[in-house]
């Protein structure tokens, strides 16, 4: 299954996808910048939330 048609990813999958740490993921969730949902004991990040989070990160360099 490709990432574009995934419904949600686990915290570990998100960490691998975004190349960020466990601490960063939970900080972003707690700040309300990344949406997470629970399925039983599992914490999942909807793909559209992950994509939105990435798209909203500050841009560096280039045109201002």
C-alpha positions in Angstrom: 0.0 0.0 0.0 1.4 3.4 -0.9 1.4 6.3 1.5 -1.0 8.3 -0.6 -3.8 5.7 0.0 -3.1 4.8 3.6 -5.8 5.8 6.1 -3.4 6.3 9.0 0.0 5.4 10.3 1.4 4.4 13.6 3.7 6.7 15.6 6.7 4.6 14.5 5.6 4.7 10.8 5.2 8.5 11.1 8.6 8.8 12.7 10.2 6.9 9.8 8.2 8.8 7.2 9.0 12.2 8.6 12.5 11.4 10.0 11.6 12.8 13.4 12.0 11.5 16.9 9.4 10.1 19.3 9.7 13.2 21.4 9.1 15.5 18.5 6.0 13.6 17.5 4.4 13.8 20.9 5.4 17.5 21.3 3.7 18.3 18.0 0.6 16.3 19.0 0.5 18.1 22.4 0.8 21.5 20.7 -2.1 20.7 18.4 0.0 20.9 15.3 -0.4 17.2 14.5 -3.7 15.3 14.9 -3.6 11.8 16.4 -6.4 9.4 17.1 -6.7 6.3 19.2 -7.7 2.8 18.1 -7.8 0.7 21.2 -4.3 1.2 22.7 -2.7 2.3 19.4 -2.1 5.9 18.6 -2.5 6.6 14.9 -1.9 9.7 12.8 -4.2 10.1 9.8 -2.3 10.4 6.6 -4.0 13.7 5.7 -2.9 15.1 9.1 0.7 14.0 8.5 0.7 15.6 5.0 -0.8 18.8 6.4 1.8 19.0 9.2 4.6 18.6 6.7 3.2 21.2 4.3 2.9 23.7 7.2 6.5 23.4 8.4 8.4 26.7 8.0 10.3 27.0 4.7 14.0 27.8 4.9 15.9 29.8 2.3 14.5 30.8 -1.0 12.0 33.6 -1.6 10.4 35.2 1.4 
